Amino acid sequence: MTSVESDEDVWIYSYPGLPYRLVSPKPVESAVLAYINVARTANRPIAAGDITRFQSLVFLGGQLSLALGVLLCLNNYSIALGAASLSLVLTYPLMKRITYWPQLVLGLTFNWGALLGWAAVQGSCDWSVCLPLYASGVMWTLIYDTIYAHQDKADDLLVGVKSTALRFNEQTKPWLSGFSVAMLSGLTLTGLSCDQTLPYYAAVALIGGHLVHQVPIDKKPKAPVDRALTDFPCQRIYTLDINNAADCWKKFTANRTVGFLLFLGIVLGNLWKSKETNEVKDSLTQSS
């Protein structure tokens, strides 16, 4: 950390992984899944015949060119770090045929921005900060993409595609609980390494509450009062039904709240830190 201002830049740049999102594995994954004739992919542009294979390759080439242009604007350390992620980007879609843990590989790939964003601003990675931040992102991906994968279980079995949803099955609750604890621990450790302030930790606490309600529970008949409580967004997440595709989609999209809370906590935490720093400076000036 060189200054409060650069801290804020790093946090905003790193966790969402904005520059790295341009080098996403999703276009490659989509190209692979487009040829699988199942309900989940039936409306995708290639499968539906809206675009040709050549047009899809041109689009993919344009995305990769744009990502390369962004990467080459960064420092040499960041360029090397970004290039190191290509093996993950290219192999992730194939992992669905090899292992029941493709969501882990997606997490390793999609959260590379936590490393690249920090290096782009600071010139290199501070591993005491970057590693727990990166690990937290990986855990979060395992949470939301496992929920997403549960809506595709039937199709995945049909075409021989593997996922953590199939691996965990009815044991999804304890697995998601473990990932949640690991994510929150990583975020807390990251905050301690960065001397974060109260708003950040408040956001992490709220995220913890949100994640608690994201793990599935056994379905039981509910009293009228219980049904009324489940009308609140947080409680709807708590009642995740892993065997209901529509419900899985609803809970998957609810993870946007997690990202928003963390972003808000980072921004407000750094503003709080800036205010404290200015107060210390003013106090020193007055005393001198």
Stockholm file with secondary structure:
# STOCKHOLM 1.0

chainA/1-288         MTSVESDEDVWIYSYPGLPYRLVSPKPVESAVLAYINVARTANRPIAAGDITRFQSLVFLGGQLSLALGVLLCLNNYSIALGAASLSLVLTYPLMKRITYWPQLVLGLTFNWGALLGWAAVQGSCDWSVCLPLYASGVMWTLIYDTIYAHQDKADDLLVGVKSTALRFNEQTKPWLSGFSVAMLSGLTLTGLSCDQTLPYYAAVALIGGHLVHQVPIDKKPKAPVDRALTDFPCQRIYTLDINNAADCWKKFTANRTVGFLLFLGIVLGNLWKSKETNEVKDSLTQSS
#=GR chainA/1-288 SS CCCHHHHHHHHHHHTTTHHHHTTCSHHHHHHHHTTSCSGGGTTSHHHHTSSCHHHHHHHHHHHHHHHHHHHHTSCHHHHHHHHHTHHHHHHHHHHHHHCSCHHHHHHHHHTTHHHHHHHHHHSSCCHHHHHHHHHHHHHHHHHHHHHHHHTTHHHHHHHTCCCHHHHHGGGHHHHHHHHHHHHHHHHHHHHHHTTCCHHHHHHHHHHHHHHHTTSCCCCCCCCHHHHHHTTSHHHHHHTCCTTCHHHHHHHHHTTHHHHHHHHHHHHHHHHHHHHHHHHHHHHHHHHC
#=GC SS_cons         CCCHHHHHHHHHHHTTTHHHHTTCSHHHHHHHHTTSCSGGGTTSHHHHTSSCHHHHHHHHHHHHHHHHHHHHTSCHHHHHHHHHTHHHHHHHHHHHHHCSCHHHHHHHHHTTHHHHHHHHHHSSCCHHHHHHHHHHHHHHHHHHHHHHHHTTHHHHHHHTCCCHHHHHGGGHHHHHHHHHHHHHHHHHHHHHHTTCCHHHHHHHHHHHHHHHTTSCCCCCCCCHHHHHHTTSHHHHHHTCCTTCHHHHHHHHHTTHHHHHHHHHHHHHHHHHHHHHHHHHHHHHHHHC
//
